Amino acid sequence: MAQINPAARFSGMGNTGTALQGLSALTSNPAGLITLKKLEVGTYYQAHFMQSDIRYQGAVVAKPTKLGVLGAHVSDYGITGTYSELKLAASFARHFGQLLATAVTVNYNQLRIDKYGGDQLFSVDIGLQCYLNTNWTVGVHMSNVGNVKYHNTAHAAVPAQVKLGTGYRVNTNLLLTADVDKIISTERVDVRAGLEYLPISWISFRGGLAVDEFKQFCGIGLFFKGIFLDMAMVIHPKLGLSPQTFIAYAF
């Protein structure tokens, strides 16, 4: 699942969501759910490399409670009728004081390969965000903390992954972000940077870069009466374009 990008807002910012907040945090670092004030639901879709049959789709929902914020995320990545990586995730995020937010996620992962059967496992993710001041946030997210592996296949894995990210709001119009991403079982380290610019309150423009394979990212967001529409494009120098859409509603 290492090819999977977060929801379109973060994807448009160079896949840098580890220190960011909102409903989209369910796809990157659920500690960012802690800023939600009301029930929100959303759905997303990504077509990988335009002409390929690879698709990534899912839905998210989060609700604040007296103890913290509860979230759920269902996603499916793969090729219809041939290959599927299904994930069902339940998250709980809460504050510890005014400067720290944490989240724990329990995942059910199911792998299906046509004519070869499949496998399933449970994994746990942990995330946190630290608010250094009103403008600067640092986040850490660890996926598959126990490095749990599928038993029946050697060609697919749920990666044990560590992400460190930061977000700095320069002013009310400009947000700068950066992430460092390491998959434990590989030598790969990816460094990414992004930005979000809001010229007016109901529209935002986004962009970003990744060192690994020099991928480029861009996106746009629209906001109107509780409706959020995010669109992004991931540009791979060899494989081409991967468009992505996310729509959400705050009740």
C-alpha positions in Angstrom: 0.0 0.0 0.0 3.0 2.3 -0.3 1.7 3.8 -3.5 -1.4 5.2 -1.8 -1.7 8.9 -1.3 -3.7 10.7 1.4 -6.9 12.6 0.7 -6.8 15.2 -2.0 -6.0 18.3 0.1 -2.9 16.7 1.6 -2.0 15.0 -1.7 -2.1 18.4 -3.5 0.3 19.7 -0.9 3.0 17.2 -1.8 1.6 14.4 0.3 2.4 16.3 3.5 -0.4 15.7 6.0 1.4 14.5 9.1 1.1 17.8 10.9 -2.3 19.0 9.5 -5.8 18.9 10.8 -9.4 18.2 9.6 -11.4 15.2 8.4 -8.7 14.4 5.9 -6.4 13.5 8.8 -8.0 10.1 8.8 -6.0 9.3 5.7 -2.7 10.6 7.1 -2.4 11.3 10.8 -5.7 10.9 12.8 -4.3 13.1 15.6 -5.4 15.9 13.4 -9.0 15.1 14.0 -8.9 16.9 17.3 -9.9 20.2 15.8 -13.3 19.0 14.5 -16.3 20.6 16.2 -19.1 18.7 14.4 -19.9 15.5 12.6 -18.2 15.4 9.2 -18.4 12.7 6.4 -16.5 12.5 3.2 -15.6 10.3 0.2 -12.7 10.2 -2.2 -11.5 8.6 -5.4 -8.1 8.4 -7.2 -7.4 7.0 -10.7 -3.7 6.0 -10.7 -1.8 7.0 -13.9 -4.9 7.8 -15.9 -5.0 5.0 -18.4 -4.3 2.2 -15.9 -6.9 0.1 -14.1 -5.5 0.9 -10.7 -8.0 2.7 -8.5 -8.1 3.9 -4.9 -11.3 4.9 -3.2 -12.8 5.2 0.2 -15.0 7.0 2.7 -14.3 8.7 6.1 -16.5 9.9 9.0 -15.6 11.6 12.3 -17.6 12.8 15.2 -16.5 14.8 18.3 -17.4 13.5 21.7 -16.8 14.6 25.3 -13.8 12.4 25.6 -12.3 13.0 22.1 -13.0 12.5 18.4 -14.0 9.2 17.0 -13.2 8.4 13.3 -13.8 5.6 10.8 -12.1 5.0 7.5 -12.8 2.4 4.8 -10.6 2.2 1.7 -10.0 -0.1 -1.2 -6.9 -0.1 -3.4 -6.4 -2.3 -6.5 -7.7 -3.5 -9.8 -11.4 -4.4 -10.0 -11.9 -8.2 -10.0 -8.1 -8.9 -9.9 -6.4 -7.4 -6.9 -7.7 -5.7 -3.8 -6.3 -4.2 -0.6 -9.2 -3.5 1.7 -8.8 -1.6 4.9 -11.3 -0.9 7.7 -10.0 1.5 10.3 -11.3 2.9 13.6 -9.5 5.9 15.2 -9.8 7.8 18.5 -8.1 11.1 19.0 -7.9 13.3 22.1 -6.0 16.2 23.6 -3.5 15.9 26.4 -3.3 19.4 27.7 -3.3 22.3 25.3 -0.1 21.4 23.4 -0.5 17.7 22.5 -3.0 15.6 20.6 -2.7 11.9 20.1 -4.5 9.2 18.2 -4.7 5.4 18.1 -6.0 3.5 15.1 -6.9 -0.2 14.8 -7.0 -1.5 11.2 -8.5 -4.6 9.7 -6.5 -5.3 6.5 -7.7 -7.8 3.8 -5.7 -8.8 0.7 -7.5 -10.6 -2.2 -5.7 -11.8 -5.3 -7.8 -13.4 -8.1 -7.1 -17.1 -8.4 -4.6 -17.0 -5.6 -6.8 -16.4 -2.6 -6.0 -13.9 0.0 -5.1 -13.1 3.6 -6.1 -10.8 6.4 -4.5 -9.2 9.5 -5.1 -6.6 12.2 -2.6 -3.7 12.7 -2.3 -0.7 14.9 -1.2 2.9 14.1 -0.2 5.7 16.5 -0.1 9.4 15.8 0.6 12.6 17.7 0.7 16.3 17.0 2.5 18.9 19.1 1.4 22.6 18.9 4.6 24.6 19.4 2.7 27.8 19.1 -0.5 29.0 17.4 1.2 28.9 14.0 3.6 26.0 14.1 2.7 22.3 14.5 4.9 19.1 14.4 3.4 15.7 13.8 4.6 12.0 14.0 2.7 9.0 12.7 3.7 5.3 12.9 1.9 2.8 10.8 1.7 -0.9 11.6 3.5 -0.5 14.8 4.1 -4.2 15.4 5.2 -4.8 11.8 2.5 -7.5 11.4 2.8 -9.4 8.1 0.5 -11.4 5.9 1.1 -15.2 6.3 0.0 -16.5 2.9 1.8 -14.2 0.4 5.3 -12.9 0.2 4.5 -10.3 -2.5 2.3 -7.9 -0.5 2.7 -6.2 2.8 1.2 -3.6 5.1 4.3 -1.4 5.5 5.7 -0.5 8.9 6.2 3.2 8.3 7.3 6.3 10.2 6.4 9.9 9.1 7.6 13.1 10.7 6.0 16.3 9.5 5.6 20.0 10.2 3.2 22.7 9.3 3.8 26.5 9.7 1.2 29.1 9.0 3.0 32.2 7.7 -0.2 34.2 7.8 -3.9 33.7 7.3 -3.4 33.1 3.6 -0.3 30.9 3.5 0.5 27.5 5.0 3.9 25.8 4.5 4.4 22.0 5.1 7.1 19.4 5.0 7.2 15.6 5.7 9.9 13.0 6.0 8.7 9.4 5.3 10.6 6.1 6.1 9.4 2.6 5.3 11.2 0.4 7.9 11.8 -2.6 5.6 13.5 -0.5 2.8 16.3 1.9 2.4 13.9 4.5 1.0 13.5 7.8 2.7 11.2 10.4 1.0 11.3 14.1 1.7 8.3 16.2 0.7 7.3 19.8 0.8 4.1 21.6 0.1 2.1 24.8 0.5 -1.5 26.0 0.6 -2.5 29.5 -0.4 -6.0 31.0 0.3 -6.4 34.3 -1.7 -10.0 34.4 -0.4 -11.9 32.4 2.2 -13.7 30.0 -0.1 -10.9 28.8 -2.4 -7.3 27.5 -1.9 -4.5 26.6 -4.3 -2.0 23.9 -3.4 1.3 22.6 -4.7 4.2 20.4 -3.6 7.3 18.3 -4.5 8.7 14.9 -3.4 12.4 14.0 -3.6 11.6 10.3 -4.2 11.2 9.9 -8.0 10.7 13.7 -8.1 7.0 13.6 -8.1 5.1 16.9 -8.4 1.7 17.7 -6.8 -0.9 20.4 -7.3 -4.5 20.9 -6.2 -7.4 23.2 -5.5 -10.0 23.4 -2.7 -13.5 24.9 -2.7 -15.6 25.6 0.4 -19.3 26.6 0.5 -21.8 26.3 3.3 -20.3 23.2 5.0 -19.4 21.5 1.7 -15.7 20.9 1.0 -14.5 19.9 -2.5 -10.8 19.1 -3.0 -9.1 18.1 -6.3 -5.5 17.1 -6.7 -3.1 15.8 -9.4 0.0 13.7 -8.7 2.5 14.0 -11.5 4.9 11.1 -11.9 7.8 11.9 -14.3 7.6 8.4 -15.9 4.2 7.0 -15.2 2.1 10.1 -15.7 -0.9 11.7 -14.0 -3.1 10.5 -11.1 -6.1 12.7 -10.6 -7.9 12.7 -7.2 -11.1 14.0 -5.8 -12.4 14.4 -2.2 -15.8 15.7 -1.2 -17.0 16.2 2.4 -19.8 17.7 4.3 -19.9 19.2 7.9 -23.3 18.9 9.6 
